[in-house]
Each structure stands twice: as structure tokens, then as C-alpha cells.
Amino acid sequence: MNAVQFDSLRSGQSLETDSDFVTNVNDTTTYCMLKDTVTQAAPADTLPLYYKMEYPSLDSLFTSIKVTPHWGKDGLPIPYNIGNDNAITGVLFLCFFVTCYVLTFGKHFFLQQIKSFFHSHNLDNVFTVETSSEFRYKWALVVQTCVMFGFGFLYYTQATNPDFVYHVPAVLSLGVYTLIFFLFFVCKGLLYQFVNWVFFRKDQRILWHESYFLMVALVGLCCFPVVLLANYFNFDFTQSSLFFIFIVILSQILLVYKCFSIFFSEKYGFFYLIVYFCTLELMPCLFIWQVLILSNTLLIF
């Protein structure tokens, strides 16, 4: 074999070797590409995602709520009952403690005042000065009377407008009514003082002032059991209002008697009494009624 044949034979083997190498390389590349494609096309493991969606961790914030369907029909909401109001119960407990305190320590004072109320011509003790304790006893019951009248108007409002308590808290309404009645009695007392100062003597003015506020205090004391019955024993509004009206009318009759015995016991005194009470009793009552109705309107808006 000559050199030319050897070279040609050598070059032919190298060509075959190179072609085999290229073929192997192409096969390897194709395999790797197929392997990557299979790897990428393999389905992902979605089981952890399923558990994460269906059973979220307690530390995460829930952004959605699963509503479980339930059978049946929704019941009617329970209407408001003033006896279940904790704030109103607290006010009544406070009134009860005030009543017990006054009747325990001021019983003799009120008994003496009641006895002197029916002795119209006994002016010997007119100029006796009340002690600070007796003054506190009387005005504590006067404030309690304002609270009882506030309860009475609250019952009236609830009976005529049942939705009112859903717009305004009952204790807020009671506080406003109590303040209105307190200002009413204070202004009325000042009006009595001014009118009596113009027309009557000093001893008559003092006796009437003591008698008037004594009657106001006793009215609140008598209305307290009625409020308890209406609040906790489902006392009908009509019956409780009749008791309220009876107590107020009885107190007005006693005040008319006392006013007549102090100021108008002389001839033709009854006609002066009618003018006196129409001016200082009926007109203020109509005025405060309008103020209470207006307060309900303002409380709603």
C-alpha cells in the first residue's frame, strides 16, 4: 500500500469517525431536550395548595367566609323591654337606696311636716329654720319625683311610639326628661316666690313654699311603687297612667286646699284661687308638655 492509498484510507476513517461523533452528539441533544420537555410537562403537585385553600392556618386572616346553608325560617326579633335595660335598673336601684336613706334618717322630719300641712292656722313654726340634713332629705325626694315623672313620660313615649327606643337610648331620654322636670319645678318655685312676694305676707310665703315642695316630694314617693310595677311586672300602661293621674290630681287637690287656707280664706277668696291656680298651675303644665314633645323630636334628629 502506497502512501497515497494510506492517506486516503486514513482520511476516510476520520470522516467516518467524525460523522459518528456528530450523530452521537445530535442524539444526546435530542434526548436532553426530550428529557427537559417531559420534566416541564409533568403535572405539578397541587395537594399542598388544596390543603392551604380548604384548611387555612389560624394565624392567617380570613378573606372569605363559607356560608353553610341552613334550613328553617328566621324568628321574630325580641322587642325592647325597659325592664331588661341595665341602665334603667341601675337608676331604679339608686332611687330605692335614696328612698331608704331618707325614710330611715328623715322620717320624723317628714311626719312633722305632714302634720303641720293639715294645720292651716298654725303659724308658730313657720320661722323655724331647716337644718342642712332636712334640706337634703326634701330635695333628694324632689329630684326623685323628677325621675318618676321622667319614667312616666318615657312609658308614654314607648306606648305611642314603640320605635323611639331603637333610635334613642332609654337612659338618655330619661335623663333629658328628668332635667326638664327639675328645671320646671325650680322655675315654678321661683315664680311662686315672686307672685307671693308681691301680694302676700312673709309668713304666708314661707308656709306655702314648704307645703308645695313637701307635696312634690311625697308625689315622687307615691309614684315609686307604680314605676316598679310598670317596669318589672308588666303593668299595663293604661293602669299605670291612671295611677299616675290619680296621684297627681290628689296632690293638686291638697295644694288647692292648702293654698285656699293660707291665702284666700277671706270672702270671695275662691274666685281669686281659680285665677291663681289657672295662672301658676295649668299654664305651666301646658308649657312643659310642649317642651317634652319638642325634646322627643330633637332627640330623634
C-alpha positions in Angstrom: 0.0 0.0 0.0 1.5 3.2 -1.1 1.4 6.4 0.8 -1.4 7.9 -1.2 -3.7 5.0 -0.5 -2.8 5.1 3.2 -3.6 8.7 3.4 -6.9 8.3 1.7 -7.7 5.3 3.8 -6.8 7.3 7.0 -8.9 10.3 5.8 -11.9 8.1 5.2 -11.7 6.6 8.7 -11.5 10.0 10.2 -14.5 11.1 8.2 -16.5 8.1 9.4 -15.4 8.8 13.0 -16.4 12.5 12.7 -19.8 11.6 11.3 -20.4 9.1 14.1 -19.4 11.7 16.7 -21.8 14.2 15.1 -24.6 11.6 15.1 -23.9 10.8 18.8 -23.9 14.5 19.7 -27.2 15.0 18.0 -28.8 12.0 19.7 -27.6 13.3 23.1 -29.0 16.8 22.5 -32.3 15.4 21.3 -32.5 13.2 24.4 -31.8 16.1 26.7 -34.4 18.2 25.0 -36.9 15.4 25.3 -36.0 14.9 28.9 -36.4 18.6 29.7 -39.7 18.7 27.9 -41.0 15.7 29.8 -39.8 17.3 33.0 -41.5 20.6 32.3 -44.7 18.9 31.1 -45.0 16.8 34.3 -48.1 17.8 36.4 -47.4 19.9 39.5 -48.1 18.7 43.0 -51.3 20.6 43.9 -52.1 18.8 47.1 -50.4 21.3 49.5 -52.3 24.1 47.6 -55.6 22.3 48.1 -55.0 21.9 51.9 -53.9 25.5 52.1 -57.1 26.7 50.5 -59.5 24.4 52.3 -57.9 24.5 55.7 -56.3 27.9 56.2 -54.0 28.4 59.2 -55.2 30.0 62.3 -52.6 32.8 62.0 -53.8 34.0 58.6 -56.6 36.5 58.1 -59.7 35.1 56.6 -60.7 37.0 53.5 -63.7 34.8 52.7 -66.4 33.1 54.8 -68.1 29.9 53.8 -71.8 30.3 54.3 -73.3 27.0 55.3 -76.9 26.7 54.1 -79.4 26.1 56.9 -82.9 25.1 56.9 -85.8 26.9 58.7 -87.1 30.4 59.0 -85.6 33.3 60.9 -87.6 34.1 64.1 -89.0 37.4 65.0 -86.6 39.8 66.9 -87.4 40.2 70.6 -88.9 43.7 71.2 -87.3 46.1 73.6 -88.3 45.7 77.2 -87.5 48.5 79.5 -87.3 46.0 82.4 -84.3 44.3 80.8 -82.3 47.6 80.4 -79.4 47.5 82.9 -79.0 51.3 83.0 -82.7 51.8 83.9 -82.3 49.1 86.5 -79.4 51.0 88.0 -81.4 54.2 88.1 -84.2 52.4 90.0 -81.7 50.9 92.4 -80.3 54.3 93.1 -83.9 55.7 93.7 -84.5 52.7 96.1 -81.4 53.5 98.1 -82.3 57.2 98.3 -85.8 56.3 99.5 -84.5 54.0 102.2 -81.9 56.6 103.3 -84.5 59.4 103.5 -87.1 57.3 105.3 -84.5 56.0 107.8 -83.0 59.3 108.8 -85.7 61.8 107.9 -88.8 60.0 109.0 -89.5 62.3 111.9 -89.0 65.4 109.8 -91.5 64.4 107.2 -94.0 63.3 109.8 -93.8 66.7 111.4 -94.2 68.4 108.0 -97.2 66.3 107.2 -98.9 67.1 110.5 -98.3 70.8 110.0 -99.7 70.6 106.5 -103.2 70.0 107.8 -103.0 72.7 110.5 -103.7 75.7 108.3 -103.8 78.3 111.0 -100.8 77.1 113.0 -98.0 79.6 112.0 -95.9 79.2 115.2 -93.3 77.0 113.5 -93.2 78.9 110.2 -89.9 80.7 111.0 -88.1 77.6 112.2 -85.0 77.1 110.1 -84.5 73.8 108.4 -81.2 72.0 109.0 -78.9 71.1 106.2 -79.9 67.4 106.6 -83.6 68.2 106.4 -82.9 70.3 103.3 -81.1 67.4 101.7 -83.9 64.9 102.5 -86.5 67.1 101.0 -84.6 67.9 97.8 -83.5 64.3 97.4 -87.2 63.3 97.2 -87.9 66.3 94.9 -85.2 65.0 92.5 -86.7 61.5 92.8 -90.1 63.0 91.9 -88.5 64.4 88.7 -87.1 60.9 87.9 -90.5 59.3 88.5 -92.2 61.9 86.2 -89.5 61.1 83.6 -90.3 57.5 83.8 -94.0 58.3 83.3 -93.3 60.3 80.2 -90.9 57.6 79.0 -93.7 55.0 79.3 -96.0 57.3 77.4 -93.4 57.7 74.6 -92.8 54.0 74.4 -96.6 53.3 74.2 -97.3 55.9 71.5 -94.0 55.5 69.5 -92.5 52.0 70.1 -89.7 52.6 67.6 -88.4 55.6 69.6 -86.3 53.4 72.0 -84.4 52.0 69.0 -83.3 55.4 67.9 -82.5 57.0 71.3 -81.2 55.1 74.4 -83.8 54.9 77.1 -81.5 56.2 79.8 -80.6 59.2 77.7 -84.3 60.0 77.3 -84.9 59.5 81.0 -82.0 61.9 81.8 -83.4 64.6 79.5 -86.9 64.3 80.9 -85.6 64.4 84.5 -83.7 67.6 83.8 -86.7 69.2 82.2 -88.9 68.4 85.1 -86.3 69.6 87.6 -86.0 72.9 85.8 -89.8 73.1 85.7 -90.1 72.7 89.5 -87.3 75.2 90.1 -88.7 77.8 87.8 -92.2 77.2 89.2 -90.9 77.7 92.7 -89.3 81.0 91.7 -92.5 82.1 90.0 -94.4 81.3 93.2 -91.9 83.3 95.3 -92.2 86.3 93.0 -96.0 86.4 92.8 -96.4 85.7 96.6 -93.8 88.4 97.4 -96.0 90.9 95.5 -99.4 90.0 97.1 -98.8 88.2 100.4 -97.0 88.4 103.7 -93.7 86.7 104.5 -95.2 84.1 106.9 -97.7 83.1 104.2 -95.0 82.8 101.6 -92.8 80.6 103.8 -95.6 78.3 104.7 -96.7 77.9 101.1 -93.1 77.2 99.9 -92.7 74.5 102.5 -96.1 73.0 101.8 -95.6 73.0 98.0 -92.2 71.2 97.9 -93.4 68.8 100.6 -96.2 67.8 98.3 -93.8 67.5 95.4 -91.6 65.2 97.4 -94.4 63.0 98.6 -95.8 62.6 95.0 -92.5 61.1 93.9 -92.5 58.8 96.9 -96.0 57.6 96.0 -95.2 57.1 92.3 -92.1 54.9 93.0 -94.1 51.7 93.6 -96.1 52.4 90.4 -92.9 52.7 88.4 -91.6 49.4 89.8 -94.9 47.6 88.9 -94.8 49.0 85.4 -91.1 48.2 84.9 -90.9 44.7 86.3 -94.4 43.2 86.5 -95.7 44.2 83.0 -98.2 46.6 84.5 -100.4 47.9 81.7 -99.7 51.4 80.5 -103.4 52.4 80.9 -103.4 51.2 84.5 -100.1 52.8 85.4 -101.1 56.1 83.8 -104.4 56.0 85.8 -102.4 55.6 89.0 -100.1 58.5 88.0 -103.0 60.7 87.2 -104.8 59.8 90.4 -101.7 60.7 92.5 -101.1 64.0 90.7 -104.8 65.0 90.9 -104.9 64.1 94.6 -101.8 66.2 95.2 -103.3 69.1 93.3 -106.5 68.9 95.5 -104.4 69.0 98.6 -102.4 72.0 97.2 -105.7 73.8 96.4 -106.8 73.2 100.0 -103.6 74.5 101.4 -103.5 77.5 99.1 -107.1 78.4 100.0 -106.4 78.1 103.7 -103.3 80.2 103.5 -104.1 82.9 101.0 -107.8 83.1 100.2 -109.7 82.2 103.4 -111.5 85.5 103.4 -114.6 86.4 101.5 -114.6 85.9 97.7 -111.3 84.1 98.1 -112.4 81.2 96.0 -112.5 83.3 92.8 -109.0 84.6 93.5 -108.0 81.0 94.0 -109.2 80.0 90.5 -107.3 82.8 88.8 -104.2 82.0 90.9 -104.1 78.3 90.0 -105.0 78.8 86.4 -102.1 81.1 86.0 -99.5 79.2 88.1 -100.6 75.6 87.6 -102.4 75.0 84.4 -100.4 77.2 82.1 -97.0 75.8 83.2 -98.3 72.3 82.7 -99.3 73.0 79.2 -95.9 74.6 78.6 -93.9 71.7 79.9 -96.0 69.3 77.8 -95.0 71.1 74.7 -91.3 71.2 75.8 -91.4 67.4 76.4 -92.9 66.7 72.9 -90.3 69.0 71.4 -87.5 67.2 73.3 -88.6 63.9 71.7 -88.3 65.4 68.3 -84.9 66.8 69.0 -83.6 63.6 70.4 -84.6 61.6 67.3 -82.9 64.1 64.9 
